[in-house]
Each structure stands twice: as structure tokens, then as C-alpha cells.
């Protein structure tokens, strides 16, 4: 069964293929104005896909970087007439390809896409529970979910003072602001209105951005947990 995020990626991939087809047709007909217009739309789709794939797999950008490196090395060999003194370039290509395979085999628990989060959010929305905490990792940084007046309120908090790196993130706040959080009485708060609550995908994407972009995913996320009030 595909996850919400996988379905969203698939929908954008279909749109991307259609745009590429239309651009090719416009170029073939010499209609460069429409080709340029559709190319701008294609760049937006590619940027969205880059973000979503990065959320779906935290190793996505590393894989893309190694694939670009491999491509550049192959182009270098082609330009030099396949001259590779000492086999240096081929060894570097082999190293990159091995790293790509290793990254693709790597496994992780996509916390943002867990059914437990869906269940907790829907129970909260229905009033079955009063609230819950989603702990990200050690130190004990967490998102606190409570029900308000036509909103789900999300606060980013911590049980004990985190190390300086994370404390700087809380004090600076720019990364929280970029996700729509506001500083209210010294706490970073996000209000999600019920009229937008069709499923948990948007909230889970926000959580994914917090996990991967703000707090930087690492093995300590293996201890992530949900604690109900």
C-alpha cells in the first residue's frame, strides 16, 4: 500500500512527464514561447519533487550528488578519449557507484509517514484524546499537539535544555518561521485550522521538514515515540 507522500510524488511525476511531452511538442513546432512557459512550470515541479523525495528518503540528496559525480567523471573520461592514467577515474566511479548502492540499501523509519500519527491526529480531532506529544529524538525535543477552537495547536518544546546546537535553533527561530510557526509567549506555535483537515498529510509534511531540515535526521530518531495525555 502506497503512503500519502508516495502518492503525492507519483502525481507530480505524472504531471512532470506530461509537461516534458508538451515542451517537446512545442519545440518541434517551433512554438518557443509556449515551450518557455511550460519549462518554467516544469522547473517548479522539479523543485517540489526534490523536496518531497528528500522528505520520503533522507538519503535522496546524497544519492543524487553521487550520481552527478559519476556522470561528471564519465564525461571527463569521454573528453580525454578514455585516457585514465593509473585507472584513477574508474576507481572513483566504482567508489561512487558503491556508495549509491549502499545508500539505496539503507533503511530508516519514516516517522512522518507513520499510521500512528494519523490515528493520534484523528483521535485528537474527534475529541477522543486531549492531546499528545511526538518526541523526535534525544535530547527530548518534541511536538505537543492539543485541540483548540477550530484548530490543532502544535508547539515545539523540550523536556530538558538541549545542547547548544539545538538551543540556537530555538533561539534563532528562522527555520521555524519558514514552516509557518509563530513565537507566542516564548514558544514556537503552529495553528492548523480544521477547514483544511482532510487528512494528516500536510501536518506530516511539516513534521518531516522539522525532522530532516530543522533537527537534521540521524540514528537517534530510532527512539522517536508518541506519548498520549
PyMOL commands that set and color helices and strands:
alter all, ss='L'
color gray80, all
select helices_A, chain A and resi 4-28+32-56+60-79+85-105+111-113+115-126+164-172+174-178+194-196+201-214+219-223
alter helices_A, ss='H'
color red, helices_A
select strands_A, chain A and resi 131-137+141-147+151-158+182-184+187-193+225-228
alter strands_A, ss='S'
color yellow, strands_A
deselect
rebuild
show_as cartoon
